[in-house]
Every structure is written in C-alpha cells, then in structure tokens.
C-alpha cells in the first residue's frame, strides 16, 4: 500500500473522531470518538515504524493501547455510575 493512502486514512479517522468529540454530547459517543482518534494515531505510528524500519513506533502503539484501555474502563465505569 502507498504510504500517502494510509496517512490519508489516518487523517480521516482523526477528523471523524474530532467531529464526534465536538458535536456529540452523548458520553458513550464521546469516548468512542476519543478511541477513534487514538487508533488513528496508532495507525500512523505503525505506518512510520514500518516505513523507517524502527521498532520505537510499535512501542508507542503499545503505550497508547494501554492508555486507551484504561480510558475505556474508567469511562465505562463512570457512565454506568451516572446512569
């Protein structure tokens, strides 16, 4: 695949997530939009790690996934407590 196409897909995912954060007021949609933004960043990390032959990008993906999992668990617990 061409790297420009993957960058475009990542930018589109990030834009959709940003629009979801700005426009929607539902807490569940807000957390899903943040997850989409984090996954767009992960896609770029993996793409550039593959492009440059570095493993550092893959390590950053692991850290971002840990943060995303913690955010999802805490966010879901807050939503359950509120409703």
C-alpha positions in Angstrom: 0.0 0.0 0.0 1.1 3.5 -0.6 2.0 5.5 2.5 0.1 8.5 1.3 -3.1 6.5 1.3 -2.5 5.2 4.9 -1.8 8.8 6.1 -5.0 10.0 4.4 -7.0 7.2 6.1 -5.4 8.1 9.5 -6.2 11.8 9.0 -9.8 10.9 8.0 -10.2 8.8 11.1 -8.8 11.5 13.3 -11.1 14.1 11.7 -14.1 11.9 12.2 -13.1 11.4 15.9 -12.6 15.1 16.4 -16.0 15.9 14.9 -17.6 13.3 17.1 -16.0 14.9 20.2 -17.0 18.4 19.2 -20.6 17.7 18.0 -22.0 14.8 20.1 -23.0 15.3 23.7 -23.6 11.6 24.4 -20.8 10.4 26.8 -20.6 7.0 25.1 -20.2 8.5 21.7 -17.6 10.9 23.1 -15.5 8.0 24.4 -15.8 6.1 21.2 -14.7 9.3 19.3 -11.6 9.6 21.5 -10.9 5.9 20.9 -11.0 6.5 17.1 -8.6 9.4 17.5 -6.2 7.2 19.4 -6.5 4.5 16.8 -5.7 7.0 14.1 -2.5 7.9 15.9 -1.7 4.2 16.3 -2.1 3.7 12.5 0.4 6.4 11.9 2.9 5.0 14.4 2.7 1.6 12.8 3.0 3.0 9.3 6.1 5.1 10.0 7.7 2.3 12.1 7.3 0.0 9.1 8.5 2.8 6.7 11.7 3.6 8.6 12.3 0.0 9.9 12.2 1.2 13.6 10.6 -0.6 16.5 10.1 2.6 18.5 6.8 3.3 16.8 5.5 -0.1 17.8 6.4 0.5 21.5 4.5 3.8 21.4 1.5 1.9 20.0 1.6 -0.4 23.0 1.6 2.6 25.4 -1.3 4.2 23.5 -3.3 1.0 23.6 -2.7 0.8 27.4 -3.9 4.3 27.8 -6.9 3.7 25.6 -7.9 0.5 27.6 -7.6 2.4 30.9 -9.6 5.3 29.5 -12.3 2.9 28.2 -12.5 1.1 31.5 -12.7 4.2 33.7 -15.1 6.0 31.2 -17.4 3.0 31.1 -17.4 2.8 34.9 -18.3 6.5 35.2 -21.1 6.1 32.6 -22.5 3.1 34.5 -22.4 5.1 37.8 -24.2 8.1 36.2 -26.9 6.1 34.6 
